């Protein structure tokens, strides 16, 4: 089960082993149309999570730290 995340700007150093995937979601149905924005990164990344986002999904990324 995931953790709650507050709106704000977050940064990760990037991938753990294979690649870092992230997605801002409008719901947790798993449907493609729930993706507001997403990306696959190899190095550092910054994502702004909006208060209106319902979920933030991340896979194989180093920890996300709130920077704003």
PDB file of N, CA, C and O in Angstrom:
ATOM      1  N   UNK A   1       0.841  -1.175   0.000  1.00  0.00           N
ATOM      2  CA  UNK A   1       0.000   0.000   0.000  1.00  0.00           C
ATOM      3  C   UNK A   1       0.883   1.235   0.000  1.00  0.00           C
ATOM      4  O   UNK A   1       1.957   1.227   0.602  1.00  0.00           O
ATOM      5  N   UNK A   2       0.453   2.278  -0.656  1.00  0.00           N
ATOM      6  CA  UNK A   2       1.245   3.495  -0.785  1.00  0.00           C
ATOM      7  C   UNK A   2       1.138   4.398   0.421  1.00  0.00           C
ATOM      8  O   UNK A   2       0.380   4.146   1.358  1.00  0.00           O
ATOM      9  N   UNK A   3       1.915   5.448   0.366  1.00  0.00           N
ATOM     10  CA  UNK A   3       1.901   6.474   1.409  1.00  0.00           C
ATOM     11  C   UNK A   3       1.196   7.707   0.885  1.00  0.00           C
ATOM     12  O   UNK A   3       1.187   7.956  -0.320  1.00  0.00           O
ATOM     13  N   UNK A   4       0.603   8.484   1.783  1.00  0.00           N
ATOM     14  CA  UNK A   4       0.002   9.754   1.388  1.00  0.00           C
ATOM     15  C   UNK A   4       1.110  10.722   1.004  1.00  0.00           C
ATOM     16  O   UNK A   4       2.180  10.723   1.612  1.00  0.00           O
ATOM     17  N   UNK A   5       0.852  11.542  -0.005  1.00  0.00           N
ATOM     18  CA  UNK A   5       1.818  12.544  -0.435  1.00  0.00           C
ATOM     19  C   UNK A   5       1.098  13.878  -0.541  1.00  0.00           C
ATOM     20  O   UNK A   5      -0.001  13.956  -1.091  1.00  0.00           O
ATOM     21  N   UNK A   6       1.706  14.902  -0.025  1.00  0.00           N
ATOM     22  CA  UNK A   6       1.114  16.234  -0.050  1.00  0.00           C
ATOM     23  C   UNK A   6       1.485  16.930  -1.352  1.00  0.00           C
ATOM     24  O   UNK A   6       2.510  16.626  -1.963  1.00  0.00           O
ATOM     25  N   UNK A   7       0.639  17.868  -1.770  1.00  0.00           N
ATOM     26  CA  UNK A   7       0.925  18.667  -2.957  1.00  0.00           C
ATOM     27  C   UNK A   7       2.250  19.393  -2.760  1.00  0.00           C
ATOM     28  O   UNK A   7       2.593  19.788  -1.646  1.00  0.00           O
ATOM     29  N   UNK A   8       2.980  19.562  -3.836  1.00  0.00           N
ATOM     30  CA  UNK A   8       4.252  20.265  -3.771  1.00  0.00           C
ATOM     31  C   UNK A   8       5.194  19.790  -4.863  1.00  0.00           C
ATOM     32  O   UNK A   8       4.814  19.006  -5.733  1.00  0.00           O
ATOM     33  N   UNK A   9       6.412  20.270  -4.805  1.00  0.00           N
ATOM     34  CA  UNK A   9       7.431  19.910  -5.784  1.00  0.00           C
ATOM     35  C   UNK A   9       8.387  18.913  -5.151  1.00  0.00           C
ATOM     36  O   UNK A   9       8.882  19.124  -4.043  1.00  0.00           O
ATOM     37  N   UNK A  10       8.640  17.822  -5.869  1.00  0.00           N
ATOM     38  CA  UNK A  10       9.464  16.736  -5.365  1.00  0.00           C
ATOM     39  C   UNK A  10      10.613  16.449  -6.320  1.00  0.00           C
ATOM     40  O   UNK A  10      10.506  16.667  -7.527  1.00  0.00           O
ATOM     41  N   UNK A  11      11.720  15.955  -5.757  1.00  0.00           N
ATOM     42  CA  UNK A  11      12.905  15.626  -6.555  1.00  0.00           C
ATOM     43  C   UNK A  11      13.396  14.234  -6.174  1.00  0.00           C
ATOM     44  O   UNK A  11      13.364  13.840  -5.009  1.00  0.00           O
ATOM     45  N   UNK A  12      13.849  13.507  -7.183  1.00  0.00           N
ATOM     46  CA  UNK A  12      14.505  12.217  -6.974  1.00  0.00           C
ATOM     47  C   UNK A  12      15.855  12.245  -7.671  1.00  0.00           C
ATOM     48  O   UNK A  12      16.050  12.983  -8.637  1.00  0.00           O
ATOM     49  N   UNK A  13      16.772  11.447  -7.182  1.00  0.00           N
ATOM     50  CA  UNK A  13      18.079  11.332  -7.829  1.00  0.00           C
ATOM     51  C   UNK A  13      17.996  10.438  -9.065  1.00  0.00           C
ATOM     52  O   UNK A  13      18.953  10.353  -9.835  1.00  0.00           O
ATOM     53  N   UNK A  14      16.859   9.774  -9.257  1.00  0.00           N
ATOM     54  CA  UNK A  14      16.673   8.976 -10.463  1.00  0.00           C
ATOM     55  C   UNK A  14      16.457   7.511 -10.186  1.00  0.00           C
ATOM     56  O   UNK A  14      15.861   7.131  -9.178  1.00  0.00           O
ATOM     57  N   UNK A  15      16.946   6.701 -11.086  1.00  0.00           N
ATOM     58  CA  UNK A  15      16.651   5.269 -11.070  1.00  0.00           C
ATOM     59  C   UNK A  15      17.379   4.524  -9.970  1.00  0.00           C
ATOM     60  O   UNK A  15      18.463   4.916  -9.538  1.00  0.00           O
ATOM     61  N   UNK A  16      16.757   3.434  -9.524  1.00  0.00           N
ATOM     62  CA  UNK A  16      17.419   2.498  -8.627  1.00  0.00           C
ATOM     63  C   UNK A  16      18.264   1.544  -9.453  1.00  0.00           C
ATOM     64  O   UNK A  16      19.492   1.569  -9.371  1.00  0.00           O
ATOM     65  N   UNK A  17      17.612   0.703 -10.250  1.00  0.00           N
ATOM     66  CA  UNK A  17      18.355  -0.270 -11.039  1.00  0.00           C
ATOM     67  C   UNK A  17      18.018  -0.169 -12.521  1.00  0.00           C
ATOM     68  O   UNK A  17      18.919  -0.048 -13.350  1.00  0.00           O
ATOM     69  N   UNK A  18      16.740  -0.217 -12.865  1.00  0.00           N
ATOM     70  CA  UNK A  18      16.347  -0.317 -14.269  1.00  0.00           C
ATOM     71  C   UNK A  18      15.914   1.001 -14.890  1.00  0.00           C
ATOM     72  O   UNK A  18      16.160   1.223 -16.075  1.00  0.00           O
ATOM     73  N   UNK A  19      15.300   1.853 -14.152  1.00  0.00           N
ATOM     74  CA  UNK A  19      14.762   3.101 -14.675  1.00  0.00           C
ATOM     75  C   UNK A  19      13.677   3.583 -13.741  1.00  0.00           C
ATOM     76  O   UNK A  19      12.989   2.777 -13.114  1.00  0.00           O
ATOM     77  N   UNK A  20      13.524   4.836 -13.646  1.00  0.00           N
ATOM     78  CA  UNK A  20      12.561   5.449 -12.724  1.00  0.00           C
ATOM     79  C   UNK A  20      11.326   5.887 -13.500  1.00  0.00           C
ATOM     80  O   UNK A  20      11.417   6.713 -14.408  1.00  0.00           O
ATOM     81  N   UNK A  21      10.175   5.332 -13.142  1.00  0.00           N
ATOM     82  CA  UNK A  21       8.897   5.719 -13.753  1.00  0.00           C
ATOM     83  C   UNK A  21       8.072   6.457 -12.706  1.00  0.00           C
ATOM     84  O   UNK A  21       8.021   6.055 -11.544  1.00  0.00           O
ATOM     85  N   UNK A  22       7.425   7.543 -13.133  1.00  0.00           N
ATOM     86  CA  UNK A  22       6.521   8.268 -12.245  1.00  0.00           C
ATOM     87  C   UNK A  22       5.260   8.644 -13.018  1.00  0.00           C
ATOM     88  O   UNK A  22       5.286   8.771 -14.242  1.00  0.00           O
ATOM     89  N   UNK A  23       4.146   8.821 -12.286  1.00  0.00           N
ATOM     90  CA  UNK A  23       2.899   9.250 -12.908  1.00  0.00           C
ATOM     91  C   UNK A  23       2.050  10.011 -11.895  1.00  0.00           C
ATOM     92  O   UNK A  23       1.899   9.592 -10.747  1.00  0.00           O
ATOM     93  N   UNK A  24       1.503  11.128 -12.342  1.00  0.00           N
ATOM     94  CA  UNK A  24       0.474  11.849 -11.587  1.00  0.00           C
ATOM     95  C   UNK A  24      -0.862  11.339 -12.097  1.00  0.00           C
ATOM     96  O   UNK A  24      -1.093  11.280 -13.305  1.00  0.00           O
ATOM     97  N   UNK A  25      -1.753  10.965 -11.162  1.00  0.00           N
ATOM     98  CA  UNK A  25      -2.996  10.297 -11.546  1.00  0.00           C
ATOM     99  C   UNK A  25      -4.239  11.039 -11.070  1.00  0.00           C
ATOM    100  O   UNK A  25      -4.251  11.650 -10.001  1.00  0.00           O
ATOM    101  N   UNK A  26      -5.288  10.968 -11.895  1.00  0.00           N
ATOM    102  CA  UNK A  26      -6.571  11.577 -11.520  1.00  0.00           C
ATOM    103  C   UNK A  26      -7.434  10.615 -10.710  1.00  0.00           C
ATOM    104  O   UNK A  26      -8.382  11.039 -10.049  1.00  0.00           O
ATOM    105  N   UNK A  27      -7.112   9.317 -10.758  1.00  0.00           N
ATOM    106  CA  UNK A  27      -7.787   8.308  -9.945  1.00  0.00           C
ATOM    107  C   UNK A  27      -6.899   7.065  -9.887  1.00  0.00           C
ATOM    108  O   UNK A  27      -5.827   7.033 -10.491  1.00  0.00           O
ATOM    109  N   UNK A  28      -7.345   6.057  -9.165  1.00  0.00           N
ATOM    110  CA  UNK A  28      -6.534   4.854  -8.990  1.00  0.00           C
ATOM    111  C   UNK A  28      -7.159   3.634  -9.672  1.00  0.00           C
ATOM    112  O   UNK A  28      -6.983   2.507  -9.208  1.00  0.00           O
ATOM    113  N   UNK A  29      -7.881   3.851 -10.760  1.00  0.00           N
ATOM    114  CA  UNK A  29      -8.532   2.756 -11.473  1.00  0.00           C
ATOM    115  C   UNK A  29      -7.547   1.915 -12.283  1.00  0.00           C
ATOM    116  O   UNK A  29      -7.844   0.764 -12.603  1.00  0.00           O
ATOM    117  N   UNK A  30      -6.393   2.463 -12.617  1.00  0.00           N
ATOM    118  CA  UNK A  30      -5.441   1.758 -13.456  1.00  0.00           C
ATOM    119  C   UNK A  30      -5.663   1.982 -14.935  1.00  0.00           C
ATOM    120  O   UNK A  30      -4.925   1.452 -15.766  1.00  0.00           O
ATOM    121  N   UNK A  31      -6.673   2.763 -15.270  1.00  0.00           N
ATOM    122  CA  UNK A  31      -6.966   3.074 -16.672  1.00  0.00           C
ATOM    123  C   UNK A  31      -5.960   4.101 -17.206  1.00  0.00           C
ATOM    124  O   UNK A  31      -5.498   4.970 -16.467  1.00  0.00           O
ATOM    125  N   UNK A  32      -5.628   3.989 -18.491  1.00  0.00           N
ATOM    126  CA  UNK A  32      -4.675   4.926 -19.090  1.00  0.00           C
ATOM    127  C   UNK A  32      -5.134   6.380 -19.022  1.00  0.00           C
ATOM    128  O   UNK A  32      -4.313   7.286 -18.877  1.00  0.00           O
ATOM    129  N   UNK A  33      -6.454   6.606 -19.125  1.00  0.00           N
ATOM    130  CA  UNK A  33      -6.942   7.991 -19.103  1.00  0.00           C
ATOM    131  C   UNK A  33      -6.844   8.622 -17.712  1.00  0.00           C
ATOM    132  O   UNK A  33      -7.155   9.802 -17.552  1.00  0.00           O
ATOM    133  N   UNK A  34      -6.420   7.860 -16.711  1.00  0.00           N
ATOM    134  CA  UNK A  34      -6.216   8.417 -15.365  1.00  0.00           C
ATOM    135  C   UNK A  34      -4.868   9.118 -15.246  1.00  0.00           C
ATOM    136  O   UNK A  34      -4.629   9.835 -14.274  1.00  0.00           O
ATOM    137  N   UNK A  35      -3.979   8.918 -16.227  1.00  0.00           N
ATOM    138  CA  UNK A  35      -2.648   9.529 -16.177  1.00  0.00           C
ATOM    139  C   UNK A  35      -2.739  10.996 -16.587  1.00  0.00           C
ATOM    140  O   UNK A  35      -3.123  11.314 -17.713  1.00  0.00           O
ATOM    141  N   UNK A  36      -2.383  11.878 -15.671  1.00  0.00           N
ATOM    142  CA  UNK A  36      -2.343  13.320 -15.943  1.00  0.00           C
ATOM    143  C   UNK A  36      -1.024  13.654 -16.630  1.00  0.00           C
ATOM    144  O   UNK A  36      -0.998  14.381 -17.623  1.00  0.00           O
ATOM    145  N   UNK A  37       0.065  13.120 -16.094  1.00  0.00           N
ATOM    146  CA  UNK A  37       1.412  13.310 -16.639  1.00  0.00           C
ATOM    147  C   UNK A  37       2.262  12.163 -16.136  1.00  0.00           C
ATOM    148  O   UNK A  37       2.008  11.621 -15.061  1.00  0.00           O
ATOM    149  N   UNK A  38       3.291  11.785 -16.920  1.00  0.00           N
ATOM    150  CA  UNK A  38       4.172  10.714 -16.485  1.00  0.00           C
ATOM    151  C   UNK A  38       5.526  10.844 -17.164  1.00  0.00           C
ATOM    152  O   UNK A  38       5.705  11.661 -18.067  1.00  0.00           O
ATOM    153  N   UNK A  39       6.470  10.037 -16.723  1.00  0.00           N
ATOM    154  CA  UNK A  39       7.785  10.061 -17.336  1.00  0.00           C
ATOM    155  C   UNK A  39       8.636   8.886 -16.905  1.00  0.00           C
ATOM    156  O   UNK A  39       8.385   8.254 -15.879  1.00  0.00           O
ATOM    157  N   UNK A  40       9.644   8.607 -17.708  1.00  0.00           N
ATOM    158  CA  UNK A  40      10.666   7.610 -17.415  1.00  0.00           C
ATOM    159  C   UNK A  40      11.991   8.355 -17.405  1.00  0.00           C
ATOM    160  O   UNK A  40      12.350   8.989 -18.398  1.00  0.00           O
ATOM    161  N   UNK A  41      12.714   8.290 -16.315  1.00  0.00           N
ATOM    162  CA  UNK A  41      13.967   9.038 -16.217  1.00  0.00           C
ATOM    163  C   UNK A  41      15.105   8.119 -15.807  1.00  0.00           C
ATOM    164  O   UNK A  41      14.898   7.128 -15.107  1.00  0.00           O
ATOM    165  N   UNK A  42      16.287   8.454 -16.244  1.00  0.00           N
ATOM    166  CA  UNK A  42      17.492   7.728 -15.861  1.00  0.00           C
ATOM    167  C   UNK A  42      18.235   8.470 -14.752  1.00  0.00           C
ATOM    168  O   UNK A  42      18.838   7.850 -13.876  1.00  0.00           O
ATOM    169  N   UNK A  43      18.186   9.797 -14.797  1.00  0.00           N
ATOM    170  CA  UNK A  43      18.873  10.619 -13.819  1.00  0.00           C
ATOM    171  C   UNK A  43      17.892  11.388 -12.962  1.00  0.00           C
ATOM    172  O   UNK A  43      16.729  10.998 -12.854  1.00  0.00           O
ATOM    173  N   UNK A  44      18.337  12.473 -12.349  1.00  0.00           N
ATOM    174  CA  UNK A  44      17.477  13.270 -11.471  1.00  0.00           C
ATOM    175  C   UNK A  44      16.211  13.762 -12.176  1.00  0.00           C
ATOM    176  O   UNK A  44      16.212  14.011 -13.381  1.00  0.00           O
ATOM    177  N   UNK A  45      15.134  13.897 -11.402  1.00  0.00           N
ATOM    178  CA  UNK A  45      13.868  14.381 -11.934  1.00  0.00           C
ATOM    179  C   UNK A  45      13.168  15.230 -10.885  1.00  0.00           C
ATOM    180  O   UNK A  45      13.329  15.028  -9.682  1.00  0.00           O
ATOM    181  N   UNK A  46      12.389  16.183 -11.374  1.00  0.00           N
ATOM    182  CA  UNK A  46      11.567  17.035 -10.513  1.00  0.00           C
ATOM    183  C   UNK A  46      10.133  16.944 -11.019  1.00  0.00           C
ATOM    184  O   UNK A  46       9.883  17.060 -12.219  1.00  0.00           O
ATOM    185  N   UNK A  47       9.189  16.736 -10.094  1.00  0.00           N
ATOM    186  CA  UNK A  47       7.772  16.630 -10.430  1.00  0.00           C
ATOM    187  C   UNK A  47       6.982  17.504  -9.470  1.00  0.00           C
ATOM    188  O   UNK A  47       7.228  17.507  -8.264  1.00  0.00           O
ATOM    189  N   UNK A  48       6.025  18.250 -10.025  1.00  0.00           N
ATOM    190  CA  UNK A  48       5.124  19.046  -9.191  1.00  0.00           C
ATOM    191  C   UNK A  48       3.800  18.297  -9.059  1.00  0.00           C
ATOM    192  O   UNK A  48       3.078  18.116 -10.039  1.00  0.00           O
ATOM    193  N   UNK A  49       3.495  17.869  -7.847  1.00  0.00           N
ATOM    194  CA  UNK A  49       2.246  17.174  -7.544  1.00  0.00           C
ATOM    195  C   UNK A  49       1.218  18.231  -7.163  1.00  0.00           C
ATOM    196  O   UNK A  49       1.421  18.989  -6.214  1.00  0.00           O
ATOM    197  N   UNK A  50       0.109  18.280  -7.907  1.00  0.00           N
ATOM    198  CA  UNK A  50      -0.933  19.280  -7.672  1.00  0.00           C
ATOM    199  C   UNK A  50      -1.889  18.817  -6.569  1.00  0.00           C
ATOM    200  O   UNK A  50      -2.048  17.620  -6.329  1.00  0.00           O
ATOM    201  N   UNK A  51      -2.511  19.776  -5.916  1.00  0.00           N
ATOM    202  CA  UNK A  51      -3.483  19.450  -4.872  1.00  0.00           C
ATOM    203  C   UNK A  51      -4.659  18.663  -5.442  1.00  0.00           C
ATOM    204  O   UNK A  51      -5.306  17.909  -4.716  1.00  0.00           O
ATOM    205  N   UNK A  52      -4.941  18.828  -6.725  1.00  0.00           N
ATOM    206  CA  UNK A  52      -6.052  18.132  -7.364  1.00  0.00           C
ATOM    207  C   UNK A  52      -5.702  16.703  -7.796  1.00  0.00           C
ATOM    208  O   UNK A  52      -6.597  15.933  -8.144  1.00  0.00           O
ATOM    209  N   UNK A  53      -4.417  16.339  -7.777  1.00  0.00           N
ATOM    210  CA  UNK A  53      -4.018  14.966  -8.121  1.00  0.00           C
ATOM    211  C   UNK A  53      -4.563  14.009  -7.065  1.00  0.00           C
ATOM    212  O   UNK A  53      -4.536  14.309  -5.871  1.00  0.00           O
ATOM    213  N   UNK A  54      -5.054  12.865  -7.511  1.00  0.00           N
ATOM    214  CA  UNK A  54      -5.583  11.864  -6.576  1.00  0.00           C
ATOM    215  C   UNK A  54      -4.515  10.875  -6.133  1.00  0.00           C
ATOM    216  O   UNK A  54      -4.626  10.279  -5.062  1.00  0.00           O
ATOM    217  N   UNK A  55      -3.469  10.695  -6.959  1.00  0.00           N
ATOM    218  CA  UNK A  55      -2.411   9.753  -6.602  1.00  0.00           C
ATOM    219  C   UNK A  55      -1.131  10.101  -7.350  1.00  0.00           C
ATOM    220  O   UNK A  55      -1.152  10.765  -8.387  1.00  0.00           O
ATOM    221  N   UNK A  56      -0.024   9.636  -6.797  1.00  0.00           N
ATOM    222  CA  UNK A  56       1.292   9.762  -7.429  1.00  0.00           C
ATOM    223  C   UNK A  56       1.910   8.378  -7.399  1.00  0.00           C
ATOM    224  O   UNK A  56       2.134   7.812  -6.328  1.00  0.00           O
ATOM    225  N   UNK A  57       2.186   7.833  -8.576  1.00  0.00           N
ATOM    226  CA  UNK A  57       2.739   6.494  -8.697  1.00  0.00           C
ATOM    227  C   UNK A  57       4.221   6.593  -9.053  1.00  0.00           C
ATOM    228  O   UNK A  57       4.609   7.422  -9.877  1.00  0.00           O
ATOM    229  N   UNK A  58       5.036   5.762  -8.444  1.00  0.00           N
ATOM    230  CA  UNK A  58       6.458   5.751  -8.742  1.00  0.00           C
ATOM    231  C   UNK A  58       6.978   4.321  -8.650  1.00  0.00           C
ATOM    232  O   UNK A  58       6.605   3.566  -7.752  1.00  0.00           O
ATOM    233  N   UNK A  59       7.840   3.964  -9.590  1.00  0.00           N
ATOM    234  CA  UNK A  59       8.384   2.613  -9.648  1.00  0.00           C
ATOM    235  C   UNK A  59       9.882   2.665  -9.880  1.00  0.00           C
ATOM    236  O   UNK A  59      10.346   3.320 -10.814  1.00  0.00           O
ATOM    237  N   UNK A  60      10.629   1.988  -9.049  1.00  0.00           N
ATOM    238  CA  UNK A  60      12.076   1.818  -9.166  1.00  0.00           C
ATOM    239  C   UNK A  60      12.843   3.144  -9.156  1.00  0.00           C
ATOM    240  O   UNK A  60      13.877   3.277  -9.811  1.00  0.00           O
ATOM    241  N   UNK A  61      12.325   4.120  -8.408  1.00  0.00           N
ATOM    242  CA  UNK A  61      13.001   5.411  -8.271  1.00  0.00           C
ATOM    243  C   UNK A  61      13.676   5.474  -6.889  1.00  0.00           C
ATOM    244  O   UNK A  61      13.230   4.839  -5.933  1.00  0.00           O
ATOM    245  N   UNK A  62      14.741   6.242  -6.816  1.00  0.00           N
ATOM    246  CA  UNK A  62      15.306   6.557  -5.497  1.00  0.00           C
ATOM    247  C   UNK A  62      14.270   7.408  -4.773  1.00  0.00           C
ATOM    248  O   UNK A  62      13.349   7.917  -5.413  1.00  0.00           O
ATOM    249  N   UNK A  63      14.393   7.580  -3.454  1.00  0.00           N
ATOM    250  CA  UNK A  63      13.369   8.316  -2.694  1.00  0.00           C
ATOM    251  C   UNK A  63      13.103   9.719  -3.249  1.00  0.00           C
ATOM    252  O   UNK A  63      14.008  10.420  -3.702  1.00  0.00           O
ATOM    253  N   UNK A  64      11.833  10.093  -3.194  1.00  0.00           N
ATOM    254  CA  UNK A  64      11.419  11.441  -3.582  1.00  0.00           C
ATOM    255  C   UNK A  64      11.490  12.327  -2.354  1.00  0.00           C
ATOM    256  O   UNK A  64      11.027  11.937  -1.282  1.00  0.00           O
ATOM    257  N   UNK A  65      12.067  13.521  -2.496  1.00  0.00           N
ATOM    258  CA  UNK A  65      12.169  14.475  -1.389  1.00  0.00           C
ATOM    259  C   UNK A  65      11.458  15.752  -1.777  1.00  0.00           C
ATOM    260  O   UNK A  65      11.633  16.265  -2.882  1.00  0.00           O
ATOM    261  N   UNK A  66      10.646  16.267  -0.849  1.00  0.00           N
ATOM    262  CA  UNK A  66       9.913  17.504  -1.107  1.00  0.00           C
ATOM    263  C   UNK A  66      10.894  18.677  -1.086  1.00  0.00           C
ATOM    264  O   UNK A  66      11.658  18.846  -0.135  1.00  0.00           O
ATOM    265  N   UNK A  67      10.860  19.490  -2.157  1.00  0.00           N
ATOM    266  CA  UNK A  67      11.759  20.641  -2.254  1.00  0.00           C
ATOM    267  C   UNK A  67      10.990  21.952  -2.367  1.00  0.00           C
ATOM    268  O   UNK A  67      11.593  23.023  -2.439  1.00  0.00           O
ATOM    269  N   UNK A  68       9.673  21.872  -2.382  1.00  0.00           N
ATOM    270  CA  UNK A  68       8.877  23.098  -2.494  1.00  0.00           C
ATOM    271  C   UNK A  68       7.419  22.852  -2.319  1.00  0.00           C
ATOM    272  O   UNK A  68       6.622  23.788  -2.387  1.00  0.00           O
TER     273      UNK A  68
END
